[in-house]
Amino acid sequence: MAELAALAPGALVTSGADAPPDLTHDEALGAEPVVPAAVVHPTATEQVAAVLAYADTHGVPVTARGSGTGLSGAAIPHPDGILVVFDQMAEILEIDEADMVAVVQPGVTLERLDAALAPRGLVYPVFPGEYSASLGGNVATNAGGMRAVKYGVTRHQILGLEAVLAGGQVIRTGGRYVKGSSGYDLTQLIVGSEGTLAVVTEAILRLHPRRPHQRTLLAPFATLAEVTGAVPAVVNSGIDPYLCEYIDLVTMAAMVDQLGLELGVPPELREAALAYLVVGVEGHSEERVDDDVARAAGVLADAGALDVFVLPDHSADALIEAREKAFWLAKGSGADDIVDVVVPRSRIDTFMSGVARLAADHEAWVAGCGHAGDGNVHLSVFQPDAQRRRSLMRALFALGAELGGAVSGEHGLGRTKSAYWLELEDPAKIELMRRIKAAFDPRGILNPGAVLTPGDTP
Amino acid sequence: MAELAALAPGALVTSGADAPPDLTHDEALGAEPVVPAAVVHPTATEQVAAVLAYADTHGVPVTARGSGTGLSGAAIPHPDGILVVFDQMAEILEIDEADMVAVVQPGVTLERLDAALAPRGLVYPVFPGEYSASLGGNVATNAGGMRAVKYGVTRHQILGLEAVLAGGQVIRTGGRYVKGSSGYDLTQLIVGSEGTLAVVTEAILRLHPRRPHQRTLLAPFATLAEVTGAVPAVVNSGIDPYLCEYIDLVTMAAMVDQLGLELGVPPELREAALAYLVVGVEGHSEERVDDDVARAAGVLADAGALDVFVLPDHSADALIEAREKAFWLAKGSGADDIVDVVVPRSRIDTFMSGVARLAADHEAWVAGCGHAGDGNVHLSVFQPDAQRRRSLMRALFALGAELGGAVSGEHGLGRTKSAYWLELEDPAKIELMRRIKAAFDPRGILNPGAVLTPGDTP
């Protein structure tokens, strides 16, 4: 502790025992909180570099933490390790309107960034649902969210990084440009590596023009297969939806009942509908958005929607917020685990039929919603028996992989999903990733227990 | 030769001496052609795997080649090595309209892919100018082109790969989805690695709806600084231009004179204009495109354009084609080398002022055009003396780096730009990249001489 404090003058250094309990966990369901040996709140990159050089020399594990809103346990500290908390490195360093980039420290939250960009008519288009999340955490997990159908995910917005390597060297990757073909893309390799390759201390984010007009359509369908079938038509119609979400019967009922949503869907339709598609359009003029709403409604009707509702703004906002908060709804309802499998979007209904079968086989209850536009399925799994639940989770992930998908679309593997992934993934790729890990972090100090080691499956 | 033929039954195997001279080079200016020891034209991934396993065991260099249209010498073979030519692996394996992806073999050309997509109302939006280029080559160099201002570059479109590792193992990365947070992103690491990490045998490409209506505006400006100043306004206006190019006085004069372009710019304006901005807009309806053209014209006029011309379709096509063929114009005019530095787009005019100064200092002549929307500057360098030219090139790259840019935006380093890059890049990053290279290719058989070794600077 004294050595750390001397190495990082200006940083707040405490023992793990003195740190607030909030720092012992993130939002991963069922993961055990861990008290680290020490907590450092750096105020500058050099302090992070000094801490990492020290940790590397002494073989001490280091875990980086942003806001702690992660859902896979990647920010859970190591009991013998140092937790580096970025709450004191939370500055928006620059908003460069000419190059349309923002330069941020890792502790900046999505909420603060959005508040700074809105008055300038700009947007950072990654909206993963939890806006108290930090940009550093978003970079670590390659956060996605509802607008990926139009804008892609975090990795598509990260143009460059400042990062500290395990030995304490500081590197800068990329820059304020979209194009680059000058050596290996270290930026893209570090994005999504969940703090296991390097610790990010600054990011250059791509900004986009903010479309001031938005409208939301809600379409009930008789089956999820019809919802899945409608998606390509919606995406390919040229209306360029910025969200395209499905919500299943059970999740919709929970939203309506628990949150008191008023969506204007008459009872007889609610009884006939097994799934809903929510489509959001946006634009620079009211007129164009009106036109796109009309076209989207036509496409949805042609695709077999039972009806199409253009929601009043307050209902639309409430629905989108409810959708964003679906995790909290699941947690509040006592879900035992959550899943964010990604599959090709054409396979969502096949996947969900399989899920229903697997849930029945495991006497579990599974409900969900998801990003229909990009095949990212969010499920809440209710089965209190750990062994049966793990068997179900394993089967769900195997089914996703069989359909051409992956274990996690946006939450990351962290400590709670890595074991499932390690079982399913091609051993040749895992060996290659281990060699890449060793190329960055030969002593294995960066976030051990996450991604490449089977962590703590709840 | 006999061993190779036995290992890869079905593949055409010839000696380098028997191969057509075209296979000894790509389009890099001034690079020396090299006759390889052997040439293999595989017809299937297993043959590539067998060849790589053999090469790895015997320490034989392997160079992959698509159409050979590269501009940095990454496809130039090694004299003791095997050249793997993908002209027999050139199938479009699938166009999946539901997931909006195409699955292609590396030898497929952009031209053929576009012809297959157009009737379906889809587009693969990377247009790097040379449409006989192969997708395999595009993946290797992370090809860019004019539409990057709207759609990004190759890496933004590549969702997954099949690739053969140095030892002959075949891996599959990514899939038919945009989101993924399941381990390190091998796809993005292999894209742009110029055949030094793995040999790509299949790619999953993201497709977009094809906008059938397009219009082109041409705006002469008194100075390049005004062109650079106009770009953020154009990009941020919400018209979402799909191209935003500048052309300097000299390049425009060469295009008009040598290609007989009729652009309707009166002589007095041509005399006053030092640079031109070309803006392309596209959309799903004629009406919207008309509206965007009017808005773009207003933005350009406000930004100080001397005039704004909405080009008739045939003139627009001729101008864009001329711009795409600027490399051939440079080659035909006897350029000694070419540069595709990328800088933050706000720094283009600063960079170009510096370039003029450096050219004068080196008694050289430099002209160019570039992707104003994304800061990618294309220059033709005329200075026949190799030593002075290299000194000028070094200075140009150093200036680009000083302004926050990189050596190559889209051509890659290959063999002809790697020496400059190795001089300028942070040694900590180069060492890290060498360790990554060793993680993939411990014996160094994949494209030695490119990227991480100072190749043959012309």
HADDOCK unambig.tbl for C-alpha pairs under 7 A between the chains (distance, minus, plus):
assign (segid A and resid 98 and name CA) (segid B and resid 232 and name CA) 5.24 0.50 0.50
assign (segid A and resid 98 and name CA) (segid B and resid 346 and name CA) 5.77 0.50 0.50
assign (segid A and resid 99 and name CA) (segid B and resid 344 and name CA) 6.31 0.50 0.50
assign (segid A and resid 99 and name CA) (segid B and resid 345 and name CA) 5.95 0.50 0.50
assign (segid A and resid 99 and name CA) (segid B and resid 346 and name CA) 5.91 0.50 0.50
assign (segid A and resid 141 and name CA) (segid B and resid 181 and name CA) 6.37 0.50 0.50
assign (segid A and resid 142 and name CA) (segid B and resid 181 and name CA) 6.16 0.50 0.50
assign (segid A and resid 144 and name CA) (segid B and resid 179 and name CA) 6.80 0.50 0.50
assign (segid A and resid 152 and name CA) (segid B and resid 178 and name CA) 6.68 0.50 0.50
assign (segid A and resid 153 and name CA) (segid B and resid 179 and name CA) 6.56 0.50 0.50
assign (segid A and resid 156 and name CA) (segid B and resid 156 and name CA) 6.96 0.50 0.50
assign (segid A and resid 171 and name CA) (segid B and resid 429 and name CA) 6.77 0.50 0.50
assign (segid A and resid 175 and name CA) (segid B and resid 404 and name CA) 6.31 0.50 0.50
assign (segid A and resid 175 and name CA) (segid B and resid 405 and name CA) 6.57 0.50 0.50
assign (segid A and resid 176 and name CA) (segid B and resid 344 and name CA) 5.10 0.50 0.50
assign (segid A and resid 177 and name CA) (segid B and resid 343 and name CA) 6.70 0.50 0.50
assign (segid A and resid 177 and name CA) (segid B and resid 344 and name CA) 5.36 0.50 0.50
assign (segid A and resid 177 and name CA) (segid B and resid 374 and name CA) 6.26 0.50 0.50
assign (segid A and resid 177 and name CA) (segid B and resid 375 and name CA) 6.77 0.50 0.50
assign (segid A and resid 178 and name CA) (segid B and resid 152 and name CA) 6.68 0.50 0.50
assign (segid A and resid 178 and name CA) (segid B and resid 374 and name CA) 6.43 0.50 0.50
assign (segid A and resid 179 and name CA) (segid B and resid 144 and name CA) 6.80 0.50 0.50
assign (segid A and resid 179 and name CA) (segid B and resid 153 and name CA) 6.58 0.50 0.50
assign (segid A and resid 179 and name CA) (segid B and resid 409 and name CA) 4.96 0.50 0.50
assign (segid A and resid 179 and name CA) (segid B and resid 410 and name CA) 6.47 0.50 0.50
assign (segid A and resid 180 and name CA) (segid B and resid 406 and name CA) 6.94 0.50 0.50
assign (segid A and resid 180 and name CA) (segid B and resid 408 and name CA) 6.09 0.50 0.50
assign (segid A and resid 180 and name CA) (segid B and resid 409 and name CA) 4.10 0.50 0.50
assign (segid A and resid 180 and name CA) (segid B and resid 410 and name CA) 5.92 0.50 0.50
assign (segid A and resid 181 and name CA) (segid B and resid 141 and name CA) 6.37 0.50 0.50
assign (segid A and resid 181 and name CA) (segid B and resid 142 and name CA) 6.15 0.50 0.50
assign (segid A and resid 181 and name CA) (segid B and resid 192 and name CA) 5.98 0.50 0.50
assign (segid A and resid 181 and name CA) (segid B and resid 408 and name CA) 5.31 0.50 0.50
assign (segid A and resid 181 and name CA) (segid B and resid 409 and name CA) 5.17 0.50 0.50
assign (segid A and resid 181 and name CA) (segid B and resid 410 and name CA) 5.15 0.50 0.50
assign (segid A and resid 181 and name CA) (segid B and resid 411 and name CA) 6.62 0.50 0.50
assign (segid A and resid 181 and name CA) (segid B and resid 412 and name CA) 4.74 0.50 0.50
assign (segid A and resid 182 and name CA) (segid B and resid 406 and name CA) 6.76 0.50 0.50
assign (segid A and resid 182 and name CA) (segid B and resid 407 and name CA) 6.25 0.50 0.50
assign (segid A and resid 182 and name CA) (segid B and resid 408 and name CA) 5.47 0.50 0.50
assign (segid A and resid 182 and name CA) (segid B and resid 412 and name CA) 5.87 0.50 0.50
assign (segid A and resid 182 and name CA) (segid B and resid 413 and name CA) 6.01 0.50 0.50
assign (segid A and resid 183 and name CA) (segid B and resid 193 and name CA) 6.59 0.50 0.50
assign (segid A and resid 183 and name CA) (segid B and resid 451 and name CA) 6.35 0.50 0.50
assign (segid A and resid 184 and name CA) (segid B and resid 189 and name CA) 6.33 0.50 0.50
assign (segid A and resid 184 and name CA) (segid B and resid 192 and name CA) 6.71 0.50 0.50
assign (segid A and resid 184 and name CA) (segid B and resid 193 and name CA) 5.72 0.50 0.50
assign (segid A and resid 184 and name CA) (segid B and resid 433 and name CA) 6.69 0.50 0.50
assign (segid A and resid 185 and name CA) (segid B and resid 189 and name CA) 5.91 0.50 0.50
assign (segid A and resid 188 and name CA) (segid B and resid 188 and name CA) 6.27 0.50 0.50
assign (segid A and resid 189 and name CA) (segid B and resid 184 and name CA) 6.34 0.50 0.50
assign (segid A and resid 189 and name CA) (segid B and resid 185 and name CA) 5.90 0.50 0.50
assign (segid A and resid 189 and name CA) (segid B and resid 189 and name CA) 6.29 0.50 0.50
assign (segid A and resid 192 and name CA) (segid B and resid 181 and name CA) 5.99 0.50 0.50
assign (segid A and resid 192 and name CA) (segid B and resid 184 and name CA) 6.72 0.50 0.50
assign (segid A and resid 193 and name CA) (segid B and resid 183 and name CA) 6.58 0.50 0.50
assign (segid A and resid 193 and name CA) (segid B and resid 184 and name CA) 5.73 0.50 0.50
assign (segid A and resid 209 and name CA) (segid B and resid 236 and name CA) 5.34 0.50 0.50
assign (segid A and resid 209 and name CA) (segid B and resid 238 and name CA) 6.37 0.50 0.50
assign (segid A and resid 232 and name CA) (segid B and resid 98 and name CA) 5.20 0.50 0.50
assign (segid A and resid 236 and name CA) (segid B and resid 209 and name CA) 5.31 0.50 0.50
assign (segid A and resid 238 and name CA) (segid B and resid 209 and name CA) 6.35 0.50 0.50
assign (segid A and resid 238 and name CA) (segid B and resid 284 and name CA) 6.35 0.50 0.50
assign (segid A and resid 284 and name CA) (segid B and resid 238 and name CA) 6.36 0.50 0.50
assign (segid A and resid 343 and name CA) (segid B and resid 177 and name CA) 6.70 0.50 0.50
assign (segid A and resid 344 and name CA) (segid B and resid 99 and name CA) 6.30 0.50 0.50
assign (segid A and resid 344 and name CA) (segid B and resid 176 and name CA) 5.09 0.50 0.50
assign (segid A and resid 344 and name CA) (segid B and resid 177 and name CA) 5.36 0.50 0.50
assign (segid A and resid 345 and name CA) (segid B and resid 99 and name CA) 5.97 0.50 0.50
assign (segid A and resid 346 and name CA) (segid B and resid 98 and name CA) 5.77 0.50 0.50
assign (segid A and resid 346 and name CA) (segid B and resid 99 and name CA) 5.92 0.50 0.50
assign (segid A and resid 374 and name CA) (segid B and resid 177 and name CA) 6.24 0.50 0.50
assign (segid A and resid 374 and name CA) (segid B and resid 178 and name CA) 6.43 0.50 0.50
assign (segid A and resid 375 and name CA) (segid B and resid 177 and name CA) 6.76 0.50 0.50
assign (segid A and resid 404 and name CA) (segid B and resid 175 and name CA) 6.32 0.50 0.50
assign (segid A and resid 405 and name CA) (segid B and resid 175 and name CA) 6.57 0.50 0.50
assign (segid A and resid 406 and name CA) (segid B and resid 180 and name CA) 6.94 0.50 0.50
assign (segid A and resid 406 and name CA) (segid B and resid 182 and name CA) 6.75 0.50 0.50
assign (segid A and resid 407 and name CA) (segid B and resid 182 and name CA) 6.25 0.50 0.50
assign (segid A and resid 408 and name CA) (segid B and resid 180 and name CA) 6.08 0.50 0.50
assign (segid A and resid 408 and name CA) (segid B and resid 181 and name CA) 5.30 0.50 0.50
assign (segid A and resid 408 and name CA) (segid B and resid 182 and name CA) 5.48 0.50 0.50
assign (segid A and resid 409 and name CA) (segid B and resid 179 and name CA) 4.97 0.50 0.50
assign (segid A and resid 409 and name CA) (segid B and resid 180 and name CA) 4.09 0.50 0.50
assign (segid A and resid 409 and name CA) (segid B and resid 181 and name CA) 5.16 0.50 0.50
assign (segid A and resid 410 and name CA) (segid B and resid 179 and name CA) 6.46 0.50 0.50
assign (segid A and resid 410 and name CA) (segid B and resid 180 and name CA) 5.91 0.50 0.50
assign (segid A and resid 410 and name CA) (segid B and resid 181 and name CA) 5.16 0.50 0.50
assign (segid A and resid 411 and name CA) (segid B and resid 181 and name CA) 6.61 0.50 0.50
assign (segid A and resid 412 and name CA) (segid B and resid 181 and name CA) 4.73 0.50 0.50
assign (segid A and resid 412 and name CA) (segid B and resid 182 and name CA) 5.87 0.50 0.50
assign (segid A and resid 413 and name CA) (segid B and resid 182 and name CA) 6.00 0.50 0.50
assign (segid A and resid 429 and name CA) (segid B and resid 171 and name CA) 6.77 0.50 0.50
assign (segid A and resid 432 and name CA) (segid B and resid 439 and name CA) 6.75 0.50 0.50
assign (segid A and resid 432 and name CA) (segid B and resid 440 and name CA) 6.87 0.50 0.50
assign (segid A and resid 433 and name CA) (segid B and resid 184 and name CA) 6.68 0.50 0.50
assign (segid A and resid 435 and name CA) (segid B and resid 439 and name CA) 5.16 0.50 0.50
assign (segid A and resid 436 and name CA) (segid B and resid 436 and name CA) 5.83 0.50 0.50
assign (segid A and resid 436 and name CA) (segid B and resid 439 and name CA) 5.88 0.50 0.50
assign (segid A and resid 439 and name CA) (segid B and resid 432 and name CA) 6.76 0.50 0.50
assign (segid A and resid 439 and name CA) (segid B and resid 435 and name CA) 5.17 0.50 0.50
assign (segid A and resid 439 and name CA) (segid B and resid 436 and name CA) 5.87 0.50 0.50
assign (segid A and resid 440 and name CA) (segid B and resid 432 and name CA) 6.88 0.50 0.50
assign (segid A and resid 451 and name CA) (segid B and resid 183 and name CA) 6.36 0.50 0.50
